Amino acid sequence: MEKHPRFLADVTGDGKADIVGFGDAGVWVALSNGDGTFQPMSLVVNNFGYVAGGWRVDKHPRLLADTTGDGRADVVGFGDAGVWVSRALGGGQFDPPGRVIANFGYDAGGWRVDQHPRFVANISGDNRADVLGFGDAGVWVNRT
C-alpha cells in the first residue's frame, strides 16, 4: 500500500461492503454482489490518485466515511490545501471532489502523517462523519 491504498466500505447504501481503491488515475470501485463476488471495477473519481492529483500515502491520508448521513461512504482526503470530499451519489458514482475545510492539510495547517493522526467519525450523533485531528496544540474537531 505504498502507492495505492484499498478499503472496504458501503458506497451505495445497500449494506454491503464494496471495494474502493486509490490508483494512479484516481478512485476505483468494485461494487459487491452480496455473495462474496464483486462487479468489475470502474474509475469513479479522476482525483485522489497517485498521478491524478498527486496524492501520496506519506503526505495525504484518504479515508471513507459518511459525511452526509445518507448511509453511503464518501471519499475524504487530507490534501495539501486541506480536507477534500467527494460525496457518494449512489450506484457507485461520486461528485467531483471539493475542498470542505481549509485546515488539516499538509500545507494548510502543517499536518504530518507521522505526527498528526486524523480521523473521520460521527462524534456529534447526527449520523454524519466529523473530522478529528491530533495536532501539536491538542485535539482539533470540525463538525460537518
PATIZA-308940 format. One record per residue: residue in one letter; x, y, z of N, C-alpha, C in turn. Coordinates in steps of 0.001 Angstrom, whole numbers, plus 524288, in hexadecimal, padded with zeros to 5 digits. Each point is the difference from the previous one (the first is absolute). Last residue first. Example, Ala and Ser with C-alpha at 12.3 -4.5 7.8 and 13.67 -1.06 7.14 Angstrom:
# PATIZA-308940
S832327F73681BA880334804A68003C7FCFE80442802DA A801227E9A87FFBA7FC86804A68000080384804B080000 
END
This chain:
# PATIZA-308940
T7B4BA847AC829FE7FDA2800B87FACF7FA6B801CA80078 R811348034380D197FB127FD257FF607FDB18012B7FAB3 N813CD80016808927FCB2802FA7FC717FB227FCBF7FF0A V811748010B80E8D7FB3A7FD9C7FE047FD58803CE7FC45 W813A97FB3E80B477FCFF803AB7FCC27FB4B7FD147FDCE V80F1E7FE0C810C47FC2D7FD907FC8B7FCD6804357FD41 G813A880499806617FBB47FD11802557FC727FDAD7FBE8 A80FF7809EF7FC8F7FDB1802E18045A7FB777FD268029C D8096F7F8E77F113803FC80181803D37FDA280286804DA G7F2B47F3E87F5CC80423803887FE58803CF8013180456 F7F0217F27B7F967803548008F80494804C4803227FE59 G7EB457FE9C7F8198059E7FFCD7FF37802E0800D980516 L7EBAD7FBD47F5BD802F980098804D4805C57FF9E7FEB5 V7EBA3802CE7F61F805A97FF827FF75802898011080541 D7EC287F76E7FB35802C0804D880131805D87FEFD7FF61 A7ED3A7F6207F86F8055D7FFC3801EA8024480575800AD R7EB6D7FA87801ED803AD802097FC1B805728000B80263 N7EFCC7FB8980937800C17FC2E7FBC780368801FE7FB94 D7FC4980851811197FC69801757FBCD800687FC6F7FB37 G80A2D801198113B7FB207FD1D800407FC238013A7FBB0 S81290805DC803EB7FBC780376801A27FAB17FD4A8002B I810D07F8BA7FA248007280124805987FB7980356801FD N8069C7F3367EF267FB69802DD801C780069800D4805E5 A810AD7FE4D7F27D7FC7A7FCE8803447FB7680378801C1 V814247FF697F5A47FAAF801B87FEEA7FC687FC4D802EF F815A080679802757FBE07FC167FF877FAF7802937FE2D R816F18025A802EC7FAFE802687FEB97FC107FBAF7FEF1 P814CE803818095F7FBCA7FC997FE167FAFC8031C7FF19 H8146D80597801207FAC780227800ED7FBC17FC727FDCB Q812F47FCB87FEA27FF8F802EB804DE7FA738016980190 D806057F6F77EFE3802E27FD6A804357FF85802B380547 V7F7E4807077F05D7FE0B7FAB6800E3802977FD83804BA R7FDA8814E57FE67803807FBF47FE097FE007FA9D8018E W7F9EF816397FDE47FEE07FAD1802178036D7FBF17FD52 G7FDBF814077FE86804E37FD46801197FF537FA9480256 G7F3A580E877F98B8002D7FE548056F804EC7FD148017A A7FBB3802007ED457FC07802CE803067FFD87FDCB80584 D80B717F7C97F47B8017C80588800077FC40803388035C Y7FC757EE4C7FFB0805B680008800328021B805978002C G7EC7E7FD7E8073E802F57FE807FB64805DF8006D800BF F7F08C8052080B30801077FA6780058803367FE067FB5F N7F4B2810FF7FC86803947FEA4804478008F7FA137FFE7 A7F2B180A907F67F80522802237FEAC803C27FF5C80497 I7EDD57F5777F8C980293802598048F8056A801D57FE4E V7F4AF7F8CB7F36F7FC008013B803E28024580278804EE R803B37FBFC7E9C98026D80109805127FBD7801CE803C7 G7FC6B7F2957EFD080014805858015B8028A800B980552 P7FCDE7F0837EECC801C7801B0805297FFD9805EB8009D P7F23A7F5747F3C580577801A27FFC0801B7801E780567 D7F0F77F21180081800B8805727FE67805C9801017FF22 F7F8CE7EC3D7FDDE8019E803F5803C87FFFB8056A7FD8A Q7F8347E9C47FDF8801CD804ED7FDB1801188040780445 G7F8737EE39801F2805A57FFEF7FF3B80235804E57FD93 G7EDD37FCC4805428014C7FD127FB4E805D17FFCE7FED9 G7FB3280F9F80BB77FCF17FB3C7FF608017F7FD537FAEF L8085180F658071C7FADF8015D7FDDE7FC587FB567FFAD A811F58076980BB97FD9B7FB947FD3F7FA7D801797FE5B R80FF280E28803167FB6C7FD838024E7FDDE7FBA07FC88 S812E58097E8042D7FD107FE8A7FB607FB6F7FCB4801F6 V80EA380E86809317FC027FBEA800397FDA27FF407FA96 W81201808FB80B787FCFA7FF9F7FB327FC277FB8380086 V80D4B80D5F80CB97FCD27FB477FF877FC8D800637FB27 G8128580A96800F87FBE07FF03803C47FD297FAF37FEF0 A80EDD806CD7F6057FD1E804C3801427FB9C7FF37803ED D80B2A7F1AA7F9EC803828044D8015A7FD00804BC80211 G7F55C7EEAA80239803C8801A57FC0C8038480459801E5 F7F2347F04280625802E380432802998047C8018A7FC61 G7EC487F6447FC6E805A4800347FF4E80257804B9802B1 V7EDCE7F2927FD988020880475802EE805EC7FFDA7FF81 V7ED557F70A7F6C4805B3800368001F8019D804FF802CA D7EDC17F54D804278024C803E27FC8C805F27FF9980053 A7EEC37F260804688053F801E58015580200803A97FBC2 R7EB6C7FC75805C0803EE7FEB47FC0D805418025C8018C G7EF6E802998093F8012F7FA7280024803FF7FE367FC02 D7F988811F18046D7FC9F7FD317FC588010A7FA227FFD0 G8089D80F598096C7FBDC7FD4E802D17FC517FCFA7FC82 T8108580A687FC557FAEC802777FF147FB7F7FD7A802F5 T8129A7FA887FF158001980571801CD7FAB1802AE7FF8C D809497EBF7801267FB1C802837FE7F7FFE58058380243 A811D77F5417FA7F7FC5B800D0804507FB2B802C77FDEA L815337F8C37FB067FA9A7FFB17FE457FC7E80076804C2 L81501806BD7FA597FC9A7FC938030C7FA9E7FFDC7FD7F R815E2806967FDEE7FAE87FFB97FD817FCDB7FBE3802D7 P8130480C8A802E97FC617FBC1801637FADF800807FCFB H8136B807C67FC3A7FA73801117FF1D7FC857FB5F80167 K8137D800A5800EC7FE728056E800CE7FA18800D28005B D809447EF627FC9C8030C80252804417FE95805AE80126 V7F80B7F6567F1E37FEBA7FD71804F0802C8802A580488 R7FAF980A9E7EE72804117FC79801E77FE837FDD280556 W7F7C980AD07ED457FF377FE5A805688040D7FBE68017D G7FBE280A9C7EF4A805027FFED802BD7FF9E7FE7C805BB G7F30C802117F0B37FFB680316804BE805038001D80324 A7FDC37F20F7F2957FB8E8039B7FFC57FF6C802C980537 V80D407F39D7FF6B800FC803847FB9C7FBB4804277FFC1 Y7FE487F47080D9F805A6800F68001080189803C87FBA0 G7EC3C80175806B98038A7FBF27FE35805B08019F8002A F7EF20809A28033E8018E7FCEE80491803D87FBA77FE85 N7F37C8064F7F0C180333802EE803B48011C7FC5580492 N7F2C77FD937F1ED805008010E7FD7C803668038A80363 V7EFD67F183803D0801CB805598011880564800A47FD8F V7F6E67F0257FD5D7FB8480332801828016A805A680148 L805E47ECA57F5638022C804F1801D67FB7D803B580114 S7FE6C7EAB6801457FF77804707FC798024E804D380296 M7FECF7E8AE80106801578051C802247FF49804337FBDF P7F4687EE11800DE804FC802077FE0E8010E805748022E Q7F4547F47B80C2B7FF8E801B77FA9A80559801DC7FE1F F7FE977F17080F557FF9C805997FEFF7FF5F801047FA2E T7FD057EFBC8106A8024C801977FB097FEF0805D07FF27 G7F9657F68980EB3805A37FF338002A802BB801427FAE9 D7EDC8802A7802EC800DA7FA5D80081805D67FEAC80037 G7F80E811677FD307FD817FDE9804A5800B57FA30800DD N8070880CE57F2F37FB527FD3A7FE4A7FD197FD9780498 S80D69811A47FECA7FEF97FAC1801F97FB017FDD07FDAB L80D4980E9B7F6D87FB5D7FF66803477FF257FA4A8016D A8112880BE47FB307FD997FB157FE517FB817FEFB803C2 V80CB4811E57FA427FC3C7FD40803457FE4D7FAF67FD50 W81006810D18002F7FD8D7FB9A7FD567FC5A7FD3D803D2 V80AD7813CC7FD7A7FD2B7FC61803607FD277FBF57FCAA G811388096F7F8237FBF4801F68037C7FD927FBB18033C A80ED27FE7F7F3A97FC4D8035F7FD447FBBC8023B80378 D80D617F40B8067F802AF804527FD667FC26803F47FDC3 G7F77F7F53C80F078040A7FE957FC44802A4804C07FDB1 F7F32A7F8BF8108C8023D804E17FE18804A27FEA67FC80 G7ED657F50180638805A4800637FF94801AB8052F7FDB6 V7EF047F390808FC8017D805307FE30805ED8004980002 I7EEC47F13380171805A7800D97FFEC8010E805627FDAE D7EE507FA0080B4E80234800407FAC6805E9800C180073 A7EF917F89280D3D80513802937FF7B802067FF7A7FA6B K7EB5D800A6806A0804277FC687FE6480511803117FF29 G7EECF8079580428801A17FCBF8045D804527FC297FEBD D7F80180E177F52D7FCFB7FB207FFEE801877FC418045F G8070F811A17FA107FBE080020803EA7FCB67FB1B80030 T80FF68054A7F5767FAD78004E7FD8C7FB8480057803E4 V812CE7FDCE803967FF7C804FB7FD3E7FAA4800A67FD74 D80AA07F4B680FD97FB10800017FD287FF43805557FD6A A812E67F662804527FC1D8039E8021B7FB1C7FFB77FCA3 L815B87F9658021D7FAC67FDCC7FF647FC36803C880299 F8144D803507F70F7FC6C7FFC58046E7FB277FCDA7FE8E R815BA806267F9FA7FB187FD6C7FEB07FCBD7FF62804EF P8124A80B8A7F7407FCCE7FDF3804577FAE77FDAA7FDFD H812C58043F7F6D17FA7F7FF4D7FEB27FCE47FD9B80481 K8130B803EF7FFF07FDDE803C27FC517FA0D7FFE37FF9F E8098B7F53080C1E803758047B7FFA77FDCB804447FC76 M7F9EE7EE2B805E47FCC8804AA800008035F804E380000 
END
